[in-house]
Amino acid sequence: MREDGTFDPLLKYIAGAVVTLAAAKMLWQWLTTTFWHWLTVEAWGWITGHT
C-alpha cells in the first residue's frame, strides 16, 4: 500500500490476474463436468426422446 492508502498499480494488476485465473478455472471446471454432462446426457436424451 502507498502512504495515501491506495494500492500500487502493480498489486492491482496481480490481484486482478489472480481473480481472473480463479474465475477461469471455475468456469472451465463447470464446462468440462456439469455442463458437458447436461448437454450430452440430459439435453440430448430429451431431444432424441421427443422426435
mmCIF entry with sequence, helices, sheets and N, C-alpha, C, O atoms, coordinates in Angstrom:
data_MODEL
# 
_entry.id   MODEL 
# 
_entity.id                         1 
_entity.type                       polymer 
_entity.pdbx_number_of_molecules   1 
# 
_entity_poly.entity_id                      1 
_entity_poly.type                           'polypeptide(L)' 
_entity_poly.nstd_linkage                   no 
_entity_poly.nstd_monomer                   no 
_entity_poly.pdbx_seq_one_letter_code       MREDGTFDPLLKYIAGAVVTLAAAKMLWQWLTTTFWHWLTVEAWGWITGHT 
_entity_poly.pdbx_seq_one_letter_code_can   MREDGTFDPLLKYIAGAVVTLAAAKMLWQWLTTTFWHWLTVEAWGWITGHT 
_entity_poly.pdbx_strand_id                 A 
# 
loop_
_entity_poly_seq.entity_id 
_entity_poly_seq.num 
_entity_poly_seq.mon_id 
_entity_poly_seq.hetero 
1 1  MET n 
1 2  ARG n 
1 3  GLU n 
1 4  ASP n 
1 5  GLY n 
1 6  THR n 
1 7  PHE n 
1 8  ASP n 
1 9  PRO n 
1 10 LEU n 
1 11 LEU n 
1 12 LYS n 
1 13 TYR n 
1 14 ILE n 
1 15 ALA n 
1 16 GLY n 
1 17 ALA n 
1 18 VAL n 
1 19 VAL n 
1 20 THR n 
1 21 LEU n 
1 22 ALA n 
1 23 ALA n 
1 24 ALA n 
1 25 LYS n 
1 26 MET n 
1 27 LEU n 
1 28 TRP n 
1 29 GLN n 
1 30 TRP n 
1 31 LEU n 
1 32 THR n 
1 33 THR n 
1 34 THR n 
1 35 PHE n 
1 36 TRP n 
1 37 HIS n 
1 38 TRP n 
1 39 LEU n 
1 40 THR n 
1 41 VAL n 
1 42 GLU n 
1 43 ALA n 
1 44 TRP n 
1 45 GLY n 
1 46 TRP n 
1 47 ILE n 
1 48 THR n 
1 49 GLY n 
1 50 HIS n 
1 51 THR n 
# 
_struct_asym.id          A 
_struct_asym.entity_id   1 
# 
loop_
_struct_conf.conf_type_id 
_struct_conf.id 
_struct_conf.pdbx_PDB_helix_id 
_struct_conf.beg_label_comp_id 
_struct_conf.beg_label_asym_id 
_struct_conf.beg_label_seq_id 
_struct_conf.pdbx_beg_PDB_ins_code 
_struct_conf.end_label_comp_id 
_struct_conf.end_label_asym_id 
_struct_conf.end_label_seq_id 
_struct_conf.pdbx_end_PDB_ins_code 
_struct_conf.beg_auth_comp_id 
_struct_conf.beg_auth_asym_id 
_struct_conf.beg_auth_seq_id 
_struct_conf.end_auth_comp_id 
_struct_conf.end_auth_asym_id 
_struct_conf.end_auth_seq_id 
_struct_conf.pdbx_PDB_helix_class 
_struct_conf.details 
_struct_conf.pdbx_PDB_helix_length 
HELX_P HELX_P1 AA1 PRO A 9  ? TRP A 30 ? PRO A 9  TRP A 30 1 ? 22 
HELX_P HELX_P2 AA2 LEU A 31 ? PHE A 35 ? LEU A 31 PHE A 35 3 ? 5  
HELX_P HELX_P3 AA3 TRP A 36 ? HIS A 37 ? TRP A 36 HIS A 37 1 ? 2  
HELX_P HELX_P4 AA4 TRP A 38 ? ALA A 43 ? TRP A 38 ALA A 43 3 ? 6  
HELX_P HELX_P5 AA5 TRP A 44 ? GLY A 49 ? TRP A 44 GLY A 49 1 ? 6  
# 
_struct_conf_type.id          HELX_P 
_struct_conf_type.criteria    ? 
_struct_conf_type.reference   ? 
# 
loop_
_atom_site.group_PDB 
_atom_site.id 
_atom_site.type_symbol 
_atom_site.label_atom_id 
_atom_site.label_alt_id 
_atom_site.label_comp_id 
_atom_site.label_asym_id 
_atom_site.label_entity_id 
_atom_site.label_seq_id 
_atom_site.pdbx_PDB_ins_code 
_atom_site.Cartn_x 
_atom_site.Cartn_y 
_atom_site.Cartn_z 
_atom_site.occupancy 
_atom_site.B_iso_or_equiv 
_atom_site.pdbx_formal_charge 
_atom_site.auth_seq_id 
_atom_site.auth_comp_id 
_atom_site.auth_asym_id 
_atom_site.auth_atom_id 
_atom_site.pdbx_PDB_model_num 
ATOM 1   N N  . MET A 1 1  ? 0.832   -1.178  0.000   1.00 0.00 ? 1  MET A N  1 
ATOM 2   C CA . MET A 1 1  ? 0.000   0.000   0.000   1.00 0.00 ? 1  MET A CA 1 
ATOM 3   C C  . MET A 1 1  ? 0.882   1.248   0.000   1.00 0.00 ? 1  MET A C  1 
ATOM 4   O O  . MET A 1 1  ? 2.002   1.261   0.509   1.00 0.00 ? 1  MET A O  1 
ATOM 5   N N  . ARG A 1 2  ? 0.333   2.259   -0.578  1.00 0.00 ? 2  ARG A N  1 
ATOM 6   C CA . ARG A 1 2  ? 1.037   3.537   -0.571  1.00 0.00 ? 2  ARG A CA 1 
ATOM 7   C C  . ARG A 1 2  ? 0.712   4.288   0.710   1.00 0.00 ? 2  ARG A C  1 
ATOM 8   O O  . ARG A 1 2  ? -0.130  3.866   1.502   1.00 0.00 ? 2  ARG A O  1 
ATOM 9   N N  . GLU A 1 3  ? 1.390   5.396   0.895   1.00 0.00 ? 3  GLU A N  1 
ATOM 10  C CA . GLU A 1 3  ? 1.155   6.189   2.099   1.00 0.00 ? 3  GLU A CA 1 
ATOM 11  C C  . GLU A 1 3  ? -0.246  6.781   2.146   1.00 0.00 ? 3  GLU A C  1 
ATOM 12  O O  . GLU A 1 3  ? -0.782  7.015   3.229   1.00 0.00 ? 3  GLU A O  1 
ATOM 13  N N  . ASP A 1 4  ? -0.850  7.029   0.976   1.00 0.00 ? 4  ASP A N  1 
ATOM 14  C CA . ASP A 1 4  ? -2.191  7.621   0.953   1.00 0.00 ? 4  ASP A CA 1 
ATOM 15  C C  . ASP A 1 4  ? -3.295  6.568   1.063   1.00 0.00 ? 4  ASP A C  1 
ATOM 16  O O  . ASP A 1 4  ? -4.475  6.911   0.979   1.00 0.00 ? 4  ASP A O  1 
ATOM 17  N N  . GLY A 1 5  ? -2.941  5.305   1.249   1.00 0.00 ? 5  GLY A N  1 
ATOM 18  C CA . GLY A 1 5  ? -3.922  4.234   1.460   1.00 0.00 ? 5  GLY A CA 1 
ATOM 19  C C  . GLY A 1 5  ? -4.361  3.521   0.196   1.00 0.00 ? 5  GLY A C  1 
ATOM 20  O O  . GLY A 1 5  ? -5.202  2.625   0.260   1.00 0.00 ? 5  GLY A O  1 
ATOM 21  N N  . THR A 1 6  ? -3.813  3.896   -0.954  1.00 0.00 ? 6  THR A N  1 
ATOM 22  C CA . THR A 1 6  ? -4.180  3.224   -2.193  1.00 0.00 ? 6  THR A CA 1 
ATOM 23  C C  . THR A 1 6  ? -3.175  2.120   -2.497  1.00 0.00 ? 6  THR A C  1 
ATOM 24  O O  . THR A 1 6  ? -2.064  2.101   -1.966  1.00 0.00 ? 6  THR A O  1 
ATOM 25  N N  . PHE A 1 7  ? -3.590  1.209   -3.358  1.00 0.00 ? 7  PHE A N  1 
ATOM 26  C CA . PHE A 1 7  ? -2.718  0.113   -3.746  1.00 0.00 ? 7  PHE A CA 1 
ATOM 27  C C  . PHE A 1 7  ? -1.841  0.521   -4.923  1.00 0.00 ? 7  PHE A C  1 
ATOM 28  O O  . PHE A 1 7  ? -2.230  1.338   -5.757  1.00 0.00 ? 7  PHE A O  1 
ATOM 29  N N  . ASP A 1 8  ? -0.688  -0.049  -4.970  1.00 0.00 ? 8  ASP A N  1 
ATOM 30  C CA . ASP A 1 8  ? 0.227   0.142   -6.080  1.00 0.00 ? 8  ASP A CA 1 
ATOM 31  C C  . ASP A 1 8  ? -0.424  -0.459  -7.336  1.00 0.00 ? 8  ASP A C  1 
ATOM 32  O O  . ASP A 1 8  ? -1.045  -1.518  -7.243  1.00 0.00 ? 8  ASP A O  1 
ATOM 33  N N  . PRO A 1 9  ? -0.303  0.176   -8.488  1.00 0.00 ? 9  PRO A N  1 
ATOM 34  C CA . PRO A 1 9  ? -0.907  -0.362  -9.710  1.00 0.00 ? 9  PRO A CA 1 
ATOM 35  C C  . PRO A 1 9  ? -0.452  -1.792  -10.027 1.00 0.00 ? 9  PRO A C  1 
ATOM 36  O O  . PRO A 1 9  ? -1.233  -2.585  -10.553 1.00 0.00 ? 9  PRO A O  1 
ATOM 37  N N  . LEU A 1 10 ? 0.791   -2.124  -9.715  1.00 0.00 ? 10 LEU A N  1 
ATOM 38  C CA . LEU A 1 10 ? 1.266   -3.488  -9.956  1.00 0.00 ? 10 LEU A CA 1 
ATOM 39  C C  . LEU A 1 10 ? 0.510   -4.483  -9.076  1.00 0.00 ? 10 LEU A C  1 
ATOM 40  O O  . LEU A 1 10 ? 0.161   -5.568  -9.540  1.00 0.00 ? 10 LEU A O  1 
ATOM 41  N N  . LEU A 1 11 ? 0.254   -4.132  -7.824  1.00 0.00 ? 11 LEU A N  1 
ATOM 42  C CA . LEU A 1 11 ? -0.507  -5.020  -6.949  1.00 0.00 ? 11 LEU A CA 1 
ATOM 43  C C  . LEU A 1 11 ? -1.941  -5.178  -7.440  1.00 0.00 ? 11 LEU A C  1 
ATOM 44  O O  . LEU A 1 11 ? -2.512  -6.264  -7.351  1.00 0.00 ? 11 LEU A O  1 
ATOM 45  N N  . LYS A 1 12 ? -2.526  -4.094  -7.960  1.00 0.00 ? 12 LYS A N  1 
ATOM 46  C CA . LYS A 1 12 ? -3.871  -4.186  -8.530  1.00 0.00 ? 12 LYS A CA 1 
ATOM 47  C C  . LYS A 1 12 ? -3.877  -5.147  -9.721  1.00 0.00 ? 12 LYS A C  1 
ATOM 48  O O  . LYS A 1 12 ? -4.795  -5.954  -9.870  1.00 0.00 ? 12 LYS A O  1 
ATOM 49  N N  . TYR A 1 13 ? -2.859  -5.055  -10.558 1.00 0.00 ? 13 TYR A N  1 
ATOM 50  C CA . TYR A 1 13 ? -2.756  -5.934  -11.717 1.00 0.00 ? 13 TYR A CA 1 
ATOM 51  C C  . TYR A 1 13 ? -2.612  -7.392  -11.286 1.00 0.00 ? 13 TYR A C  1 
ATOM 52  O O  . TYR A 1 13 ? -3.273  -8.273  -11.837 1.00 0.00 ? 13 TYR A O  1 
ATOM 53  N N  . ILE A 1 14 ? -1.764  -7.643  -10.319 1.00 0.00 ? 14 ILE A N  1 
ATOM 54  C CA . ILE A 1 14 ? -1.548  -9.006  -9.839  1.00 0.00 ? 14 ILE A CA 1 
ATOM 55  C C  . ILE A 1 14 ? -2.822  -9.559  -9.210  1.00 0.00 ? 14 ILE A C  1 
ATOM 56  O O  . ILE A 1 14 ? -3.193  -10.704 -9.469  1.00 0.00 ? 14 ILE A O  1 
ATOM 57  N N  . ALA A 1 15 ? -3.493  -8.759  -8.389  1.00 0.00 ? 15 ALA A N  1 
ATOM 58  C CA . ALA A 1 15 ? -4.740  -9.206  -7.770  1.00 0.00 ? 15 ALA A CA 1 
ATOM 59  C C  . ALA A 1 15 ? -5.798  -9.478  -8.832  1.00 0.00 ? 15 ALA A C  1 
ATOM 60  O O  . ALA A 1 15 ? -6.536  -10.458 -8.736  1.00 0.00 ? 15 ALA A O  1 
ATOM 61  N N  . GLY A 1 16 ? -5.876  -8.622  -9.835  1.00 0.00 ? 16 GLY A N  1 
ATOM 62  C CA . GLY A 1 16 ? -6.829  -8.839  -10.922 1.00 0.00 ? 16 GLY A CA 1 
ATOM 63  C C  . GLY A 1 16 ? -6.520  -10.104 -11.702 1.00 0.00 ? 16 GLY A C  1 
ATOM 64  O O  . GLY A 1 16 ? -7.434  -10.832 -12.090 1.00 0.00 ? 16 GLY A O  1 
ATOM 65  N N  . ALA A 1 17 ? -5.247  -10.372 -11.934 1.00 0.00 ? 17 ALA A N  1 
ATOM 66  C CA . ALA A 1 17 ? -4.851  -11.586 -12.643 1.00 0.00 ? 17 ALA A CA 1 
ATOM 67  C C  . ALA A 1 17 ? -5.199  -12.834 -11.844 1.00 0.00 ? 17 ALA A C  1 
ATOM 68  O O  . ALA A 1 17 ? -5.651  -13.829 -12.411 1.00 0.00 ? 17 ALA A O  1 
ATOM 69  N N  . VAL A 1 18 ? -4.991  -12.788 -10.535 1.00 0.00 ? 18 VAL A N  1 
ATOM 70  C CA . VAL A 1 18 ? -5.314  -13.938 -9.685  1.00 0.00 ? 18 VAL A CA 1 
ATOM 71  C C  . VAL A 1 18 ? -6.816  -14.194 -9.689  1.00 0.00 ? 18 VAL A C  1 
ATOM 72  O O  . VAL A 1 18 ? -7.246  -15.341 -9.815  1.00 0.00 ? 18 VAL A O  1 
ATOM 73  N N  . VAL A 1 19 ? -7.614  -13.147 -9.554  1.00 0.00 ? 19 VAL A N  1 
ATOM 74  C CA . VAL A 1 19 ? -9.075  -13.300 -9.563  1.00 0.00 ? 19 VAL A CA 1 
ATOM 75  C C  . VAL A 1 19 ? -9.549  -13.813 -10.923 1.00 0.00 ? 19 VAL A C  1 
ATOM 76  O O  . VAL A 1 19 ? -10.427 -14.673 -10.993 1.00 0.00 ? 19 VAL A O  1 
ATOM 77  N N  . THR A 1 20 ? -8.968  -13.287 -12.000 1.00 0.00 ? 20 THR A N  1 
ATOM 78  C CA . THR A 1 20 ? -9.345  -13.737 -13.338 1.00 0.00 ? 20 THR A CA 1 
ATOM 79  C C  . THR A 1 20 ? -8.993  -15.199 -13.559 1.00 0.00 ? 20 THR A C  1 
ATOM 80  O O  . THR A 1 20 ? -9.795  -15.948 -14.117 1.00 0.00 ? 20 THR A O  1 
ATOM 81  N N  . LEU A 1 21 ? -7.816  -15.616 -13.133 1.00 0.00 ? 21 LEU A N  1 
ATOM 82  C CA . LEU A 1 21 ? -7.433  -17.025 -13.274 1.00 0.00 ? 21 LEU A CA 1 
ATOM 83  C C  . LEU A 1 21 ? -8.330  -17.944 -12.448 1.00 0.00 ? 21 LEU A C  1 
ATOM 84  O O  . LEU A 1 21 ? -8.696  -19.029 -12.900 1.00 0.00 ? 21 LEU A O  1 
ATOM 85  N N  . ALA A 1 22 ? -8.681  -17.513 -11.245 1.00 0.00 ? 22 ALA A N  1 
ATOM 86  C CA . ALA A 1 22 ? -9.567  -18.325 -10.414 1.00 0.00 ? 22 ALA A CA 1 
ATOM 87  C C  . ALA A 1 22 ? -10.945 -18.462 -11.064 1.00 0.00 ? 22 ALA A C  1 
ATOM 88  O O  . ALA A 1 22 ? -11.525 -19.548 -11.071 1.00 0.00 ? 22 ALA A O  1 
ATOM 89  N N  . ALA A 1 23 ? -11.464 -17.369 -11.604 1.00 0.00 ? 23 ALA A N  1 
ATOM 90  C CA . ALA A 1 23 ? -12.767 -17.425 -12.282 1.00 0.00 ? 23 ALA A CA 1 
ATOM 91  C C  . ALA A 1 23 ? -12.698 -18.292 -13.528 1.00 0.00 ? 23 ALA A C  1 
ATOM 92  O O  . ALA A 1 23 ? -13.628 -19.049 -13.808 1.00 0.00 ? 23 ALA A O  1 
ATOM 93  N N  . ALA A 1 24 ? -11.608 -18.191 -14.281 1.00 0.00 ? 24 ALA A N  1 
ATOM 94  C CA . ALA A 1 24 ? -11.449 -19.021 -15.475 1.00 0.00 ? 24 ALA A CA 1 
ATOM 95  C C  . ALA A 1 24 ? -11.358 -20.499 -15.119 1.00 0.00 ? 24 ALA A C  1 
ATOM 96  O O  . ALA A 1 24 ? -11.911 -21.342 -15.825 1.00 0.00 ? 24 ALA A O  1 
ATOM 97  N N  . LYS A 1 25 ? -10.671 -20.815 -14.037 1.00 0.00 ? 25 LYS A N  1 
ATOM 98  C CA . LYS A 1 25 ? -10.570 -22.215 -13.602 1.00 0.00 ? 25 LYS A CA 1 
ATOM 99  C C  . LYS A 1 25 ? -11.939 -22.751 -13.195 1.00 0.00 ? 25 LYS A C  1 
ATOM 100 O O  . LYS A 1 25 ? -12.294 -23.880 -13.534 1.00 0.00 ? 25 LYS A O  1 
ATOM 101 N N  . MET A 1 26 ? -12.697 -21.951 -12.478 1.00 0.00 ? 26 MET A N  1 
ATOM 102 C CA . MET A 1 26 ? -14.034 -22.379 -12.070 1.00 0.00 ? 26 MET A CA 1 
ATOM 103 C C  . MET A 1 26 ? -14.941 -22.567 -13.281 1.00 0.00 ? 26 MET A C  1 
ATOM 104 O O  . MET A 1 26 ? -15.707 -23.529 -13.332 1.00 0.00 ? 26 MET A O  1 
ATOM 105 N N  . LEU A 1 27 ? -14.866 -21.656 -14.261 1.00 0.00 ? 27 LEU A N  1 
ATOM 106 C CA . LEU A 1 27 ? -15.664 -21.778 -15.477 1.00 0.00 ? 27 LEU A CA 1 
ATOM 107 C C  . LEU A 1 27 ? -15.266 -23.019 -16.258 1.00 0.00 ? 27 LEU A C  1 
ATOM 108 O O  . LEU A 1 27 ? -16.132 -23.758 -16.726 1.00 0.00 ? 27 LEU A O  1 
ATOM 109 N N  . TRP A 1 28 ? -13.982 -23.257 -16.406 1.00 0.00 ? 28 TRP A N  1 
ATOM 110 C CA . TRP A 1 28 ? -13.506 -24.439 -17.133 1.00 0.00 ? 28 TRP A CA 1 
ATOM 111 C C  . TRP A 1 28 ? -13.972 -25.724 -16.451 1.00 0.00 ? 28 TRP A C  1 
ATOM 112 O O  . TRP A 1 28 ? -14.389 -26.671 -17.118 1.00 0.00 ? 28 TRP A O  1 
ATOM 113 N N  . GLN A 1 29 ? -13.899 -25.751 -15.129 1.00 0.00 ? 29 GLN A N  1 
ATOM 114 C CA . GLN A 1 29 ? -14.339 -26.937 -14.400 1.00 0.00 ? 29 GLN A CA 1 
ATOM 115 C C  . GLN A 1 29 ? -15.831 -27.168 -14.607 1.00 0.00 ? 29 GLN A C  1 
ATOM 116 O O  . GLN A 1 29 ? -16.263 -28.305 -14.795 1.00 0.00 ? 29 GLN A O  1 
ATOM 117 N N  . TRP A 1 30 ? -16.617 -26.102 -14.574 1.00 0.00 ? 30 TRP A N  1 
ATOM 118 C CA . TRP A 1 30 ? -18.058 -26.228 -14.787 1.00 0.00 ? 30 TRP A CA 1 
ATOM 119 C C  . TRP A 1 30 ? -18.354 -26.696 -16.204 1.00 0.00 ? 30 TRP A C  1 
ATOM 120 O O  . TRP A 1 30 ? -19.203 -27.564 -16.409 1.00 0.00 ? 30 TRP A O  1 
ATOM 121 N N  . LEU A 1 31 ? -17.652 -26.122 -17.188 1.00 0.00 ? 31 LEU A N  1 
ATOM 122 C CA . LEU A 1 31 ? -17.891 -26.508 -18.578 1.00 0.00 ? 31 LEU A CA 1 
ATOM 123 C C  . LEU A 1 31 ? -17.521 -27.954 -18.851 1.00 0.00 ? 31 LEU A C  1 
ATOM 124 O O  . LEU A 1 31 ? -18.204 -28.631 -19.618 1.00 0.00 ? 31 LEU A O  1 
ATOM 125 N N  . THR A 1 32 ? -16.451 -28.437 -18.234 1.00 0.00 ? 32 THR A N  1 
ATOM 126 C CA . THR A 1 32 ? -15.985 -29.786 -18.540 1.00 0.00 ? 32 THR A CA 1 
ATOM 127 C C  . THR A 1 32 ? -16.668 -30.861 -17.703 1.00 0.00 ? 32 THR A C  1 
ATOM 128 O O  . THR A 1 32 ? -16.524 -32.045 -18.010 1.00 0.00 ? 32 THR A O  1 
ATOM 129 N N  . THR A 1 33 ? -17.384 -30.503 -16.686 1.00 0.00 ? 33 THR A N  1 
ATOM 130 C CA . THR A 1 33 ? -18.060 -31.518 -15.873 1.00 0.00 ? 33 THR A CA 1 
ATOM 131 C C  . THR A 1 33 ? -19.569 -31.355 -15.938 1.00 0.00 ? 33 THR A C  1 
ATOM 132 O O  . THR A 1 33 ? -20.239 -32.127 -16.625 1.00 0.00 ? 33 THR A O  1 
ATOM 133 N N  . THR A 1 34 ? -20.102 -30.400 -15.262 1.00 0.00 ? 34 THR A N  1 
ATOM 134 C CA . THR A 1 34 ? -21.546 -30.245 -15.134 1.00 0.00 ? 34 THR A CA 1 
ATOM 135 C C  . THR A 1 34 ? -22.213 -29.931 -16.463 1.00 0.00 ? 34 THR A C  1 
ATOM 136 O O  . THR A 1 34 ? -23.161 -30.613 -16.852 1.00 0.00 ? 34 THR A O  1 
ATOM 137 N N  . PHE A 1 35 ? -21.738 -28.919 -17.163 1.00 0.00 ? 35 PHE A N  1 
ATOM 138 C CA . PHE A 1 35 ? -22.384 -28.507 -18.403 1.00 0.00 ? 35 PHE A CA 1 
ATOM 139 C C  . PHE A 1 35 ? -22.268 -29.578 -19.470 1.00 0.00 ? 35 PHE A C  1 
ATOM 140 O O  . PHE A 1 35 ? -23.241 -29.869 -20.166 1.00 0.00 ? 35 PHE A O  1 
ATOM 141 N N  . TRP A 1 36 ? -21.086 -30.170 -19.608 1.00 0.00 ? 36 TRP A N  1 
ATOM 142 C CA . TRP A 1 36 ? -20.903 -31.195 -20.630 1.00 0.00 ? 36 TRP A CA 1 
ATOM 143 C C  . TRP A 1 36 ? -21.807 -32.393 -20.366 1.00 0.00 ? 36 TRP A C  1 
ATOM 144 O O  . TRP A 1 36 ? -22.381 -32.951 -21.301 1.00 0.00 ? 36 TRP A O  1 
ATOM 145 N N  . HIS A 1 37 ? -21.939 -32.791 -19.114 1.00 0.00 ? 37 HIS A N  1 
ATOM 146 C CA . HIS A 1 37 ? -22.833 -33.894 -18.771 1.00 0.00 ? 37 HIS A CA 1 
ATOM 147 C C  . HIS A 1 37 ? -24.269 -33.532 -19.102 1.00 0.00 ? 37 HIS A C  1 
ATOM 148 O O  . HIS A 1 37 ? -24.999 -34.347 -19.667 1.00 0.00 ? 37 HIS A O  1 
ATOM 149 N N  . TRP A 1 38 ? -24.679 -32.331 -18.762 1.00 0.00 ? 38 TRP A N  1 
ATOM 150 C CA . TRP A 1 38 ? -26.037 -31.895 -19.053 1.00 0.00 ? 38 TRP A CA 1 
ATOM 151 C C  . TRP A 1 38 ? -26.286 -31.898 -20.554 1.00 0.00 ? 38 TRP A C  1 
ATOM 152 O O  . TRP A 1 38 ? -27.330 -32.364 -21.012 1.00 0.00 ? 38 TRP A O  1 
ATOM 153 N N  . LEU A 1 39 ? -25.327 -31.376 -21.326 1.00 0.00 ? 39 LEU A N  1 
ATOM 154 C CA . LEU A 1 39 ? -25.504 -31.271 -22.766 1.00 0.00 ? 39 LEU A CA 1 
ATOM 155 C C  . LEU A 1 39 ? -25.553 -32.637 -23.424 1.00 0.00 ? 39 LEU A C  1 
ATOM 156 O O  . LEU A 1 39 ? -26.408 -32.871 -24.277 1.00 0.00 ? 39 LEU A O  1 
ATOM 157 N N  . THR A 1 40 ? -24.666 -33.539 -23.056 1.00 0.00 ? 40 THR A N  1 
ATOM 158 C CA . THR A 1 40 ? -24.574 -34.819 -23.752 1.00 0.00 ? 40 THR A CA 1 
ATOM 159 C C  . THR A 1 40 ? -25.582 -35.848 -23.247 1.00 0.00 ? 40 THR A C  1 
ATOM 160 O O  . THR A 1 40 ? -26.040 -36.684 -24.025 1.00 0.00 ? 40 THR A O  1 
ATOM 161 N N  . VAL A 1 41 ? -25.930 -35.807 -21.994 1.00 0.00 ? 41 VAL A N  1 
ATOM 162 C CA . VAL A 1 41 ? -26.822 -36.833 -21.446 1.00 0.00 ? 41 VAL A CA 1 
ATOM 163 C C  . VAL A 1 41 ? -28.254 -36.328 -21.347 1.00 0.00 ? 41 VAL A C  1 
ATOM 164 O O  . VAL A 1 41 ? -29.160 -36.899 -21.953 1.00 0.00 ? 41 VAL A O  1 
ATOM 165 N N  . GLU A 1 42 ? -28.457 -35.278 -20.597 1.00 0.00 ? 42 GLU A N  1 
ATOM 166 C CA . GLU A 1 42 ? -29.814 -34.835 -20.325 1.00 0.00 ? 42 GLU A CA 1 
ATOM 167 C C  . GLU A 1 42 ? -30.464 -34.129 -21.504 1.00 0.00 ? 42 GLU A C  1 
ATOM 168 O O  . GLU A 1 42 ? -31.558 -34.514 -21.919 1.00 0.00 ? 42 GLU A O  1 
ATOM 169 N N  . ALA A 1 43 ? -29.824 -33.111 -22.053 1.00 0.00 ? 43 ALA A N  1 
ATOM 170 C CA . ALA A 1 43 ? -30.428 -32.352 -23.154 1.00 0.00 ? 43 ALA A CA 1 
ATOM 171 C C  . ALA A 1 43 ? -30.530 -33.213 -24.409 1.00 0.00 ? 43 ALA A C  1 
ATOM 172 O O  . ALA A 1 43 ? -31.577 -33.233 -25.056 1.00 0.00 ? 43 ALA A O  1 
ATOM 173 N N  . TRP A 1 44 ? -29.472 -33.916 -24.758 1.00 0.00 ? 44 TRP A N  1 
ATOM 174 C CA . TRP A 1 44 ? -29.513 -34.735 -25.960 1.00 0.00 ? 44 TRP A CA 1 
ATOM 175 C C  . TRP A 1 44 ? -30.514 -35.889 -25.799 1.00 0.00 ? 44 TRP A C  1 
ATOM 176 O O  . TRP A 1 44 ? -31.214 -36.244 -26.748 1.00 0.00 ? 44 TRP A O  1 
ATOM 177 N N  . GLY A 1 45 ? -30.577 -36.462 -24.614 1.00 0.00 ? 45 GLY A N  1 
ATOM 178 C CA . GLY A 1 45 ? -31.576 -37.510 -24.368 1.00 0.00 ? 45 GLY A CA 1 
ATOM 179 C C  . GLY A 1 45 ? -32.997 -36.970 -24.492 1.00 0.00 ? 45 GLY A C  1 
ATOM 180 O O  . GLY A 1 45 ? -33.880 -37.659 -25.003 1.00 0.00 ? 45 GLY A O  1 
ATOM 181 N N  . TRP A 1 46 ? -33.221 -35.759 -24.034 1.00 0.00 ? 46 TRP A N  1 
ATOM 182 C CA . TRP A 1 46 ? -34.532 -35.155 -24.138 1.00 0.00 ? 46 TRP A CA 1 
ATOM 183 C C  . TRP A 1 46 ? -34.876 -34.876 -25.611 1.00 0.00 ? 46 TRP A C  1 
ATOM 184 O O  . TRP A 1 46 ? -36.007 -35.102 -26.043 1.00 0.00 ? 46 TRP A O  1 
ATOM 185 N N  . ILE A 1 47 ? -33.896 -34.386 -26.370 1.00 0.00 ? 47 ILE A N  1 
ATOM 186 C CA . ILE A 1 47 ? -34.133 -34.076 -27.789 1.00 0.00 ? 47 ILE A CA 1 
ATOM 187 C C  . ILE A 1 47 ? -34.421 -35.347 -28.565 1.00 0.00 ? 47 ILE A C  1 
ATOM 188 O O  . ILE A 1 47 ? -35.383 -35.390 -29.331 1.00 0.00 ? 47 ILE A O  1 
ATOM 189 N N  . THR A 1 48 ? -33.619 -36.377 -28.389 1.00 0.00 ? 48 THR A N  1 
ATOM 190 C CA . THR A 1 48 ? -33.803 -37.605 -29.153 1.00 0.00 ? 48 THR A CA 1 
ATOM 191 C C  . THR A 1 48 ? -35.008 -38.407 -28.662 1.00 0.00 ? 48 THR A C  1 
ATOM 192 O O  . THR A 1 48 ? -35.574 -39.201 -29.414 1.00 0.00 ? 48 THR A O  1 
ATOM 193 N N  . GLY A 1 49 ? -35.390 -38.210 -27.442 1.00 0.00 ? 49 GLY A N  1 
ATOM 194 C CA . GLY A 1 49 ? -36.548 -38.930 -26.919 1.00 0.00 ? 49 GLY A CA 1 
ATOM 195 C C  . GLY A 1 49 ? -37.874 -38.347 -27.361 1.00 0.00 ? 49 GLY A C  1 
ATOM 196 O O  . GLY A 1 49 ? -38.903 -39.012 -27.242 1.00 0.00 ? 49 GLY A O  1 
ATOM 197 N N  . HIS A 1 50 ? -37.881 -37.120 -27.869 1.00 0.00 ? 50 HIS A N  1 
ATOM 198 C CA . HIS A 1 50 ? -39.113 -36.466 -28.273 1.00 0.00 ? 50 HIS A CA 1 
ATOM 199 C C  . HIS A 1 50 ? -39.226 -36.288 -29.774 1.00 0.00 ? 50 HIS A C  1 
ATOM 200 O O  . HIS A 1 50 ? -39.924 -35.383 -30.231 1.00 0.00 ? 50 HIS A O  1 
ATOM 201 N N  . THR A 1 51 ? -38.559 -37.126 -30.555 1.00 0.00 ? 51 THR A N  1 
ATOM 202 C CA . THR A 1 51 ? -38.646 -36.977 -32.008 1.00 0.00 ? 51 THR A CA 1 
ATOM 203 C C  . THR A 1 51 ? -39.535 -38.005 -32.594 1.00 0.00 ? 51 THR A C  1 
ATOM 204 O O  . THR A 1 51 ? -39.728 -38.034 -33.809 1.00 0.00 ? 51 THR A O  1 
# 
